[in-house]
Amino acid sequence: MNIPVKKPRAYFKWQNLVIMTTLILLLVSALPNFYSKQINIQLTPRSEASKPITPQSLKALLFKQEQQLAEISADKTHTSLVLSDETVRAQVEKVLQDNLAGQYVISSTLASNAPVWLQAMGGEPIKLGLDLSGGVLFVLDVDIEQALTERLTQISLSLKSMVMENKLRGVKVSGSGQSGIALTLAASSTGSLKPLLAEISRIYPELTPEKVTAHRLSLAYSEPERVKFRQQIMKQTIKTMRGRIEELGITEAVTQQQGKNRIRIELPGVHDPEQAKRIIGATASLEFYQLAANSRAMGVKHIRDENGRSLALNSQAVFTGANIKNASPGRDQMGAPLVNLTLDSAGGKKMSKFSKENIGKPMVTVFSEFYRNKNNEAVKKSKVINVANIQSHLGAQFSITHMPSLKEAQELALLLRAGSLTAPVTIVKQQTIEATLGADNINNGIKALTLGIALTLVFMMLWYRGLGLIANIALGLNLMSLLGLMSLLPGAVLTLPGIAGLVLTVGMAVDTNVLIFERIKEELKRGRKVLTAIEVGYKHAFATILDANITTLITGLILYAIGYGPVKGFAVILCLGILTSMFTGVFVSKALTNLAIRENKQKLLGVAP
């Protein structure tokens, strides 16, 4: 006895249109991954009298890498060579720099051989992780305790200035380390420190009074405030590191927090790890001070310039590197190197007010950085890089002169553009992965993926016949959709575990079709007609598929949230693979099934007419 059911609802044409449009968009975004990139190197003579180097001379110079030279051409102005293998880029550039840098200007660019129309659409291939493209891994330790000590030292100097401004006699400000700050009133004094507490709490709400009496006031960071301070320092340090990496021209870097006090930085494709180490590990900061009127006053900072002369500076800086919006190296009219600075609105107002009130008076520029001594302790080293009289009313733009060299001016400008660090950082781990190793990882990963796909396709064809063909088509569309989706997402990076995730995605995508097809077979055994069995099979299997994929998606999101490096790469592929598997395994395969049963439904399902 057949149970009456409603007539199956046709798969609307607008649904097919949405599926087709989505697949086309993902296909176009996936296309750049099928085109390789080439390295174009140009050699331009430094003088007009010199001639471009001949292709024969280049071949002789690069005979060891000749098999990777795709093309060499020369004209009247320059010589160009194209490398087909990016793994030898560093070797070729080193050979050219060692032998030809004095006679030729050497420049290199990375270009795709994709069609012009595809490049015009802005298509980009999937970004490769460190283990696939080669590069450098840094793990930095952020000294939060030292940053807190520095912060308390600054507050201590400010409190000394506050005591002087309020003309409080007999008040001593002591301590600035982890134990906190103490204000002590002389026993012979008849005054009280309690009225000062209200003003301190207003200016520094993060400080908690621990002991308050008429003659003693103790202030320190509470545990919640310490946690908040650590989070702020880590957030600011990561932001600064990302700015420095961008200044180095590295666009595919991964910068993330690892644990409480560490930062993991992956720099794929980096050929000069020492330069990256020098810039990333720097803890430079810049501060601008006014000379103190009274060198013996409380709260005055003493520092020696390059000539050994002692300078007395006011405790509070006029402004710091945090107010610098842009910095660029340059030269003055005499050819001496300098750094041109542009301040933000807050820094511009401070500079305008200060310079207007202090025309003809000196302003001192202090450069500070942290380094590790022989006991592995963070020590702050400060030096005066400029003492100049303010000649006129200045605004948001001015220059730091008397730089030792143009190279130092360039590095200082880079650090100032990227931002200074408030906490010392130490590189606790550095690992270099060669580009050749990354190429081997890609080849091995593709072999594993190809084998997994081939076995899956054969099994589905033998077991499900016509429906297996539909599942195999959906599987191919799933991989293409996943590649396209990863190419569209700017933060998605493919790693070696990510390739393992691709193999896992293949199994998950097929599992979706297996659940649906088995449900269709059950409905056919119950005596339903073919169209009804397909409709009911897709409808009833969807709830099971959705539940299974949601639980896996939750696991992938947890891995992404707490994982680092390769683990995060695996989580990205897993989560995106779940989305594309649901799309192709349910909606695309249903559309294909509805189209196919119009031709031969018995042959498709392997049932008797």
KOLLO-372859 format. One line per field, with one value per residue (C-alpha): y, x, z; residue number from 1. Coordinates in steps of 0.5 Angstrom, whole numbers. Layout:
v = Y / ...
u = X / ...
w = Z / ...
k = NUM / ...
//
This chain:
v = 0 / 7 / 13 / 19 / 24 / 31 / 32 / 34 / 41 / 43 / 46 / 53 / 56 / 62 / 57 / 54 / 61 / 63 / 57 / 58 / 65 / 63 / 57 / 62 / 67 / 62 / 59 / 66 / 67 / 61 / 61 / 65 / 59 / 55 / 61 / 61 / 67 / 69 / 74 / 79 / 82 / 88 / 91 / 98 / 101 / 107 / 111 / 113 / 111 / 104 / 99 / 94 / 87 / 82 / 75 / 71 / 74 / 73 / 66 / 65 / 69 / 65 / 58 / 54 / 57 / 57 / 51 / 56 / 62 / 62 / 68 / 74 / 80 / 86 / 93 / 100 / 102 / 95 / 88 / 83 / 76 / 72 / 66 / 61 / 58 / 63 / 58 / 61 / 68 / 69 / 66 / 69 / 76 / 75 / 73 / 79 / 84 / 81 / 82 / 87 / 92 / 97 / 98 / 96 / 98 / 91 / 91 / 85 / 84 / 79 / 78 / 73 / 70 / 70 / 73 / 81 / 80 / 76 / 81 / 87 / 84 / 84 / 76 / 74 / 67 / 63 / 66 / 61 / 60 / 59 / 52 / 52 / 58 / 59 / 65 / 66 / 65 / 69 / 68 / 75 / 75 / 82 / 84 / 87 / 87 / 92 / 96 / 97 / 99 / 104 / 107 / 107 / 111 / 116 / 117 / 118 / 124 / 127 / 126 / 130 / 136 / 136 / 137 / 142 / 146 / 145 / 148 / 142 / 142 / 136 / 131 / 126 / 121 / 115 / 108 / 107 / 99 / 94 / 95 / 102 / 109 / 112 / 119 / 121 / 127 / 130 / 128 / 135 / 138 / 140 / 139 / 132 / 128 / 126 / 133 / 130 / 124 / 126 / 130 / 123 / 119 / 124 / 124 / 116 / 112 / 106 / 107 / 104 / 107 / 101 / 105 / 112 / 116 / 124 / 123 / 117 / 115 / 108 / 107 / 101 / 97 / 92 / 86 / 87 / 93 / 89 / 85 / 91 / 94 / 87 / 87 / 94 / 93 / 86 / 90 / 96 / 91 / 87 / 93 / 96 / 90 / 89 / 97 / 95 / 89 / 93 / 98 / 92 / 91 / 84 / 83 / 76 / 76 / 73 / 76 / 74 / 73 / 67 / 65 / 71 / 75 / 72 / 74 / 69 / 73 / 69 / 72 / 68 / 69 / 73 / 73 / 77 / 75 / 79 / 86 / 83 / 81 / 88 / 92 / 87 / 87 / 94 / 97 / 105 / 111 / 118 / 124 / 131 / 135 / 142 / 144 / 145 / 152 / 149 / 143 / 141 / 141 / 135 / 131 / 133 / 128 / 128 / 125 / 126 / 128 / 125 / 130 / 128 / 135 / 133 / 136 / 137 / 136 / 137 / 130 / 131 / 130 / 136 / 130 / 123 / 118 / 116 / 123 / 122 / 121 / 120 / 120 / 120 / 121 / 127 / 131 / 139 / 144 / 142 / 135 / 133 / 127 / 129 / 126 / 130 / 129 / 130 / 130 / 128 / 133 / 133 / 133 / 139 / 143 / 141 / 143 / 149 / 152 / 150 / 153 / 159 / 160 / 158 / 161 / 162 / 156 / 149 / 143 / 136 / 130 / 123 / 117 / 111 / 103 / 97 / 92 / 85 / 86 / 80 / 78 / 78 / 84 / 89 / 95 / 102 / 106 / 113 / 118 / 125 / 125 / 133 / 139 / 145 / 152 / 153 / 159 / 160 / 158 / 151 / 147 / 139 / 139 / 140 / 136 / 132 / 134 / 132 / 125 / 121 / 117 / 117 / 109 / 111 / 116 / 111 / 106 / 111 / 114 / 107 / 105 / 112 / 111 / 104 / 106 / 106 / 100 / 101 / 95 / 91 / 85 / 79 / 75 / 68 / 64 / 64 / 59 / 60 / 55 / 55 / 56 / 49 / 45 / 49 / 47 / 40 / 40 / 43 / 37 / 32 / 35 / 35 / 28 / 26 / 30 / 27 / 20 / 21 / 24 / 19 / 13 / 17 / 18 / 11 / 8 / 13 / 11 / 3 / 4 / 9 / 9 / 15 / 18 / 17 / 21 / 27 / 26 / 26 / 33 / 36 / 34 / 37 / 44 / 43 / 44 / 49 / 53 / 52 / 55 / 61 / 62 / 62 / 67 / 72 / 72 / 76 / 73 / 66 / 62 / 55 / 51 / 44 / 42 / 46 / 41 / 36 / 39 / 39 / 32 / 31 / 36 / 31 / 26 / 30 / 32 / 25 / 23 / 29 / 25 / 18 / 20 / 23 / 17 / 12 / 16 / 16 / 8 / 7 / 11 / 7 / 1 / 3 / 4 / 11 / 14 / 16 / 24 / 23 / 19 / 24 / 30 / 26 / 24 / 30 / 33 / 28 / 27 / 35 / 35 / 30 / 33 / 40 / 37 / 33 / 39 / 44 / 40 / 40 / 47 / 49 / 45 / 48 / 55 / 53 / 51 / 57 / 61 / 58 / 55 / 58 / 58 / 51 / 49 / 56 / 54 / 47 / 50 / 55 / 50 / 46 / 51 / 54 / 46 / 45 / 51 / 49 / 42 / 44 / 48 / 43 / 37 / 39 / 45 / 43 / 36 / 37 / 41 / 36 / 30 / 34 / 36 / 29 / 25 / 28 / 24 / 17 / 16 / 9 / 8 / 14 / 11 / 4 / 1 / -3 / 1
u = 0 / 3 / 2 / 0 / 5 / 4 / 7 / 14 / 16 / 20 / 27 / 25 / 29 / 31 / 35 / 39 / 40 / 43 / 47 / 50 / 52 / 55 / 59 / 62 / 64 / 68 / 71 / 73 / 76 / 80 / 83 / 89 / 91 / 92 / 97 / 104 / 108 / 115 / 120 / 122 / 129 / 132 / 139 / 140 / 147 / 148 / 152 / 150 / 156 / 155 / 152 / 147 / 150 / 149 / 144 / 151 / 154 / 148 / 148 / 155 / 155 / 148 / 150 / 148 / 141 / 141 / 135 / 131 / 132 / 125 / 127 / 133 / 132 / 136 / 135 / 138 / 136 / 136 / 137 / 131 / 131 / 125 / 126 / 121 / 122 / 122 / 126 / 132 / 130 / 135 / 141 / 140 / 139 / 146 / 150 / 148 / 149 / 156 / 158 / 154 / 151 / 157 / 155 / 148 / 142 / 138 / 131 / 126 / 118 / 114 / 108 / 103 / 103 / 95 / 91 / 90 / 83 / 84 / 89 / 85 / 79 / 84 / 84 / 90 / 92 / 91 / 96 / 101 / 104 / 111 / 111 / 109 / 113 / 119 / 121 / 122 / 119 / 120 / 117 / 117 / 117 / 114 / 116 / 110 / 113 / 119 / 113 / 109 / 116 / 117 / 110 / 110 / 117 / 113 / 107 / 113 / 116 / 109 / 107 / 114 / 112 / 105 / 108 / 112 / 106 / 102 / 108 / 107 / 113 / 116 / 113 / 118 / 116 / 119 / 119 / 117 / 118 / 113 / 112 / 108 / 109 / 109 / 108 / 111 / 110 / 115 / 113 / 114 / 109 / 102 / 99 / 96 / 96 / 89 / 87 / 92 / 89 / 83 / 87 / 91 / 85 / 82 / 89 / 91 / 84 / 88 / 92 / 89 / 91 / 93 / 95 / 92 / 94 / 95 / 103 / 103 / 100 / 101 / 99 / 100 / 96 / 91 / 91 / 85 / 88 / 95 / 91 / 88 / 95 / 98 / 92 / 93 / 101 / 100 / 95 / 99 / 105 / 102 / 99 / 106 / 109 / 104 / 106 / 113 / 112 / 108 / 114 / 118 / 113 / 111 / 104 / 102 / 105 / 101 / 102 / 98 / 99 / 101 / 100 / 100 / 106 / 109 / 107 / 108 / 110 / 111 / 114 / 113 / 118 / 123 / 130 / 133 / 132 / 137 / 134 / 127 / 130 / 133 / 127 / 122 / 126 / 128 / 124 / 126 / 122 / 123 / 121 / 122 / 124 / 125 / 131 / 130 / 130 / 133 / 137 / 137 / 129 / 125 / 123 / 129 / 132 / 139 / 142 / 149 / 149 / 154 / 160 / 159 / 155 / 150 / 143 / 137 / 131 / 124 / 121 / 115 / 116 / 113 / 110 / 113 / 113 / 106 / 104 / 108 / 104 / 109 / 116 / 121 / 129 / 132 / 137 / 138 / 141 / 148 / 147 / 146 / 142 / 135 / 128 / 122 / 116 / 109 / 105 / 98 / 93 / 94 / 102 / 101 / 97 / 103 / 108 / 105 / 104 / 110 / 114 / 110 / 112 / 119 / 122 / 130 / 130 / 133 / 129 / 132 / 130 / 132 / 132 / 131 / 131 / 132 / 137 / 139 / 145 / 149 / 144 / 139 / 136 / 132 / 136 / 134 / 139 / 137 / 142 / 141 / 140 / 139 / 139 / 136 / 134 / 127 / 128 / 120 / 113 / 113 / 107 / 105 / 111 / 119 / 125 / 130 / 137 / 144 / 143 / 149 / 148 / 143 / 142 / 140 / 136 / 132 / 131 / 129 / 124 / 121 / 121 / 117 / 112 / 111 / 110 / 115 / 114 / 112 / 115 / 121 / 121 / 126 / 126 / 126 / 126 / 128 / 127 / 128 / 125 / 128 / 124 / 126 / 123 / 116 / 116 / 117 / 111 / 107 / 109 / 108 / 101 / 98 / 100 / 96 / 90 / 90 / 91 / 85 / 81 / 82 / 80 / 74 / 72 / 73 / 69 / 63 / 62 / 63 / 58 / 53 / 53 / 49 / 48 / 56 / 57 / 53 / 57 / 64 / 62 / 59 / 66 / 70 / 66 / 67 / 74 / 74 / 69 / 74 / 80 / 75 / 73 / 80 / 82 / 77 / 78 / 84 / 86 / 86 / 93 / 94 / 99 / 101 / 96 / 91 / 92 / 91 / 84 / 83 / 84 / 79 / 74 / 74 / 71 / 66 / 63 / 63 / 60 / 54 / 52 / 53 / 47 / 43 / 43 / 42 / 36 / 34 / 35 / 31 / 25 / 25 / 25 / 19 / 15 / 16 / 16 / 23 / 21 / 18 / 24 / 29 / 25 / 24 / 31 / 34 / 29 / 30 / 38 / 39 / 37 / 42 / 48 / 46 / 47 / 54 / 57 / 55 / 58 / 65 / 64 / 64 / 71 / 74 / 72 / 75 / 81 / 82 / 81 / 86 / 91 / 97 / 100 / 99 / 94 / 90 / 91 / 88 / 82 / 81 / 81 / 76 / 71 / 71 / 71 / 64 / 61 / 63 / 61 / 54 / 53 / 55 / 53 / 46 / 44 / 49 / 48 / 40 / 40 / 44 / 40 / 33 / 37 / 39 / 33 / 29 / 33 / 34 / 31 / 32 / 39 / 41 / 39 / 40 / 33 / 29 / 24
w = 0 / -2 / 2 / -1 / -1 / -4 / -11 / -11 / -11 / -18 / -17 / -19 / -24 / -20 / -15 / -21 / -23 / -16 / -16 / -23 / -22 / -15 / -19 / -24 / -19 / -15 / -22 / -24 / -17 / -17 / -24 / -22 / -18 / -24 / -27 / -25 / -23 / -26 / -23 / -28 / -27 / -30 / -31 / -32 / -33 / -28 / -33 / -40 / -43 / -41 / -45 / -43 / -41 / -47 / -46 / -47 / -41 / -37 / -39 / -37 / -31 / -29 / -32 / -25 / -26 / -33 / -33 / -29 / -34 / -38 / -42 / -43 / -48 / -49 / -52 / -52 / -45 / -40 / -40 / -38 / -35 / -33 / -28 / -28 / -21 / -15 / -11 / -14 / -14 / -8 / -11 / -18 / -14 / -10 / -16 / -20 / -14 / -12 / -20 / -23 / -17 / -19 / -26 / -26 / -22 / -21 / -20 / -19 / -20 / -19 / -24 / -26 / -33 / -32 / -38 / -38 / -37 / -31 / -28 / -30 / -25 / -19 / -19 / -14 / -12 / -5 / -1 / 1 / 9 / 11 / 10 / 3 / 0 / 5 / 9 / 17 / 23 / 29 / 36 / 40 / 48 / 50 / 57 / 60 / 67 / 64 / 61 / 67 / 71 / 65 / 66 / 74 / 73 / 68 / 73 / 79 / 75 / 74 / 81 / 83 / 78 / 81 / 88 / 85 / 82 / 88 / 92 / 97 / 102 / 106 / 101 / 98 / 92 / 92 / 89 / 81 / 81 / 81 / 88 / 86 / 88 / 95 / 97 / 104 / 108 / 113 / 120 / 122 / 117 / 119 / 113 / 110 / 103 / 103 / 99 / 94 / 93 / 89 / 84 / 83 / 82 / 77 / 73 / 74 / 75 / 74 / 80 / 87 / 94 / 98 / 104 / 106 / 112 / 113 / 112 / 107 / 101 / 97 / 90 / 86 / 80 / 82 / 79 / 74 / 72 / 71 / 66 / 63 / 62 / 59 / 54 / 52 / 51 / 47 / 43 / 41 / 40 / 35 / 32 / 31 / 29 / 23 / 21 / 21 / 17 / 12 / 12 / 10 / 4 / 6 / 5 / 6 / 14 / 19 / 26 / 32 / 40 / 42 / 50 / 54 / 53 / 46 / 39 / 33 / 26 / 20 / 14 / 8 / 2 / 6 / 3 / 8 / 15 / 18 / 16 / 18 / 25 / 26 / 24 / 28 / 34 / 35 / 41 / 39 / 41 / 40 / 45 / 45 / 51 / 54 / 58 / 65 / 68 / 74 / 74 / 81 / 81 / 83 / 77 / 73 / 68 / 67 / 60 / 57 / 49 / 44 / 47 / 54 / 56 / 62 / 60 / 65 / 62 / 64 / 67 / 62 / 54 / 50 / 45 / 43 / 37 / 38 / 36 / 29 / 23 / 18 / 17 / 11 / 10 / 6 / 6 / 8 / 3 / 5 / 3 / 11 / 12 / 16 / 18 / 16 / 21 / 20 / 27 / 28 / 30 / 37 / 36 / 32 / 37 / 42 / 38 / 36 / 43 / 45 / 39 / 40 / 47 / 47 / 40 / 41 / 46 / 45 / 44 / 45 / 41 / 45 / 42 / 47 / 46 / 50 / 50 / 54 / 58 / 60 / 65 / 60 / 64 / 60 / 60 / 57 / 53 / 51 / 47 / 45 / 37 / 36 / 40 / 36 / 38 / 36 / 30 / 29 / 30 / 28 / 26 / 25 / 20 / 22 / 21 / 25 / 23 / 24 / 23 / 23 / 16 / 11 / 12 / 20 / 17 / 13 / 19 / 24 / 19 / 18 / 25 / 27 / 21 / 24 / 31 / 37 / 42 / 50 / 52 / 50 / 46 / 45 / 39 / 43 / 37 / 29 / 24 / 17 / 12 / 5 / -1 / -4 / 2 / 1 / -6 / -4 / 1 / -4 / -9 / -4 / -1 / -8 / -9 / -3 / -5 / -12 / -9 / -5 / -10 / -15 / -10 / -8 / -15 / -17 / -11 / -12 / -20 / -18 / -12 / -14 / -22 / -25 / -18 / -17 / -23 / -20 / -14 / -17 / -21 / -15 / -11 / -17 / -16 / -9 / -9 / -15 / -10 / -4 / -8 / -10 / -3 / -1 / -6 / -4 / 3 / 5 / 11 / 8 / 8 / 5 / 10 / 9 / 14 / 10 / 4 / 9 / 11 / 3 / 3 / 9 / 5 / 0 / 5 / 8 / 1 / -1 / 6 / 4 / -2 / 1 / 6 / 1 / -4 / 1 / 4 / -4 / -4 / 2 / 0 / -7 / -3 / 1 / -6 / -8 / -15 / -17 / -17 / -10 / -7 / -9 / -6 / 0 / 0 / 0 / 5 / 10 / 10 / 10 / 18 / 19 / 14 / 18 / 25 / 23 / 19 / 25 / 30 / 26 / 24 / 32 / 33 / 27 / 30 / 36 / 33 / 29 / 36 / 40 / 34 / 32 / 25 / 21 / 26 / 24 / 17 / 18 / 21 / 16 / 10 / 15 / 16 / 9 / 7 / 11 / 7 / 0 / 2 / 4 / -2 / -7 / -4 / -3 / -7 / -13 / -13 / -13 / -19 / -23 / -20 / -23 / -29 / -30 / -29 / -34 / -39 / -36 / -29 / -29 / -31 / -27 / -20 / -22 / -21 / -26 / -30
k = 1 / 2 / 3 / 4 / 5 / 6 / 7 / 8 / 9 / 10 / 11 / 12 / 13 / 14 / 15 / 16 / 17 / 18 / 19 / 20 / 21 / 22 / 23 / 24 / 25 / 26 / 27 / 28 / 29 / 30 / 31 / 32 / 33 / 34 / 35 / 36 / 37 / 38 / 39 / 40 / 41 / 42 / 43 / 44 / 45 / 46 / 47 / 48 / 49 / 50 / 51 / 52 / 53 / 54 / 55 / 56 / 57 / 58 / 59 / 60 / 61 / 62 / 63 / 64 / 65 / 66 / 67 / 68 / 69 / 70 / 71 / 72 / 73 / 74 / 75 / 76 / 77 / 78 / 79 / 80 / 81 / 82 / 83 / 84 / 85 / 86 / 87 / 88 / 89 / 90 / 91 / 92 / 93 / 94 / 95 / 96 / 97 / 98 / 99 / 100 / 101 / 102 / 103 / 104 / 105 / 106 / 107 / 108 / 109 / 110 / 111 / 112 / 113 / 114 / 115 / 116 / 117 / 118 / 119 / 120 / 121 / 122 / 123 / 124 / 125 / 126 / 127 / 128 / 129 / 130 / 131 / 132 / 133 / 134 / 135 / 136 / 137 / 138 / 139 / 140 / 141 / 142 / 143 / 144 / 145 / 146 / 147 / 148 / 149 / 150 / 151 / 152 / 153 / 154 / 155 / 156 / 157 / 158 / 159 / 160 / 161 / 162 / 163 / 164 / 165 / 166 / 167 / 168 / 169 / 170 / 171 / 172 / 173 / 174 / 175 / 176 / 177 / 178 / 179 / 180 / 181 / 182 / 183 / 184 / 185 / 186 / 187 / 188 / 189 / 190 / 191 / 192 / 193 / 194 / 195 / 196 / 197 / 198 / 199 / 200 / 201 / 202 / 203 / 204 / 205 / 206 / 207 / 208 / 209 / 210 / 211 / 212 / 213 / 214 / 215 / 216 / 217 / 218 / 219 / 220 / 221 / 222 / 223 / 224 / 225 / 226 / 227 / 228 / 229 / 230 / 231 / 232 / 233 / 234 / 235 / 236 / 237 / 238 / 239 / 240 / 241 / 242 / 243 / 244 / 245 / 246 / 247 / 248 / 249 / 250 / 251 / 252 / 253 / 254 / 255 / 256 / 257 / 258 / 259 / 260 / 261 / 262 / 263 / 264 / 265 / 266 / 267 / 268 / 269 / 270 / 271 / 272 / 273 / 274 / 275 / 276 / 277 / 278 / 279 / 280 / 281 / 282 / 283 / 284 / 285 / 286 / 287 / 288 / 289 / 290 / 291 / 292 / 293 / 294 / 295 / 296 / 297 / 298 / 299 / 300 / 301 / 302 / 303 / 304 / 305 / 306 / 307 / 308 / 309 / 310 / 311 / 312 / 313 / 314 / 315 / 316 / 317 / 318 / 319 / 320 / 321 / 322 / 323 / 324 / 325 / 326 / 327 / 328 / 329 / 330 / 331 / 332 / 333 / 334 / 335 / 336 / 337 / 338 / 339 / 340 / 341 / 342 / 343 / 344 / 345 / 346 / 347 / 348 / 349 / 350 / 351 / 352 / 353 / 354 / 355 / 356 / 357 / 358 / 359 / 360 / 361 / 362 / 363 / 364 / 365 / 366 / 367 / 368 / 369 / 370 / 371 / 372 / 373 / 374 / 375 / 376 / 377 / 378 / 379 / 380 / 381 / 382 / 383 / 384 / 385 / 386 / 387 / 388 / 389 / 390 / 391 / 392 / 393 / 394 / 395 / 396 / 397 / 398 / 399 / 400 / 401 / 402 / 403 / 404 / 405 / 406 / 407 / 408 / 409 / 410 / 411 / 412 / 413 / 414 / 415 / 416 / 417 / 418 / 419 / 420 / 421 / 422 / 423 / 424 / 425 / 426 / 427 / 428 / 429 / 430 / 431 / 432 / 433 / 434 / 435 / 436 / 437 / 438 / 439 / 440 / 441 / 442 / 443 / 444 / 445 / 446 / 447 / 448 / 449 / 450 / 451 / 452 / 453 / 454 / 455 / 456 / 457 / 458 / 459 / 460 / 461 / 462 / 463 / 464 / 465 / 466 / 467 / 468 / 469 / 470 / 471 / 472 / 473 / 474 / 475 / 476 / 477 / 478 / 479 / 480 / 481 / 482 / 483 / 484 / 485 / 486 / 487 / 488 / 489 / 490 / 491 / 492 / 493 / 494 / 495 / 496 / 497 / 498 / 499 / 500 / 501 / 502 / 503 / 504 / 505 / 506 / 507 / 508 / 509 / 510 / 511 / 512 / 513 / 514 / 515 / 516 / 517 / 518 / 519 / 520 / 521 / 522 / 523 / 524 / 525 / 526 / 527 / 528 / 529 / 530 / 531 / 532 / 533 / 534 / 535 / 536 / 537 / 538 / 539 / 540 / 541 / 542 / 543 / 544 / 545 / 546 / 547 / 548 / 549 / 550 / 551 / 552 / 553 / 554 / 555 / 556 / 557 / 558 / 559 / 560 / 561 / 562 / 563 / 564 / 565 / 566 / 567 / 568 / 569 / 570 / 571 / 572 / 573 / 574 / 575 / 576 / 577 / 578 / 579 / 580 / 581 / 582 / 583 / 584 / 585 / 586 / 587 / 588 / 589 / 590 / 591 / 592 / 593 / 594 / 595 / 596 / 597 / 598 / 599 / 600 / 601 / 602 / 603 / 604 / 605 / 606 / 607 / 608 / 609
//
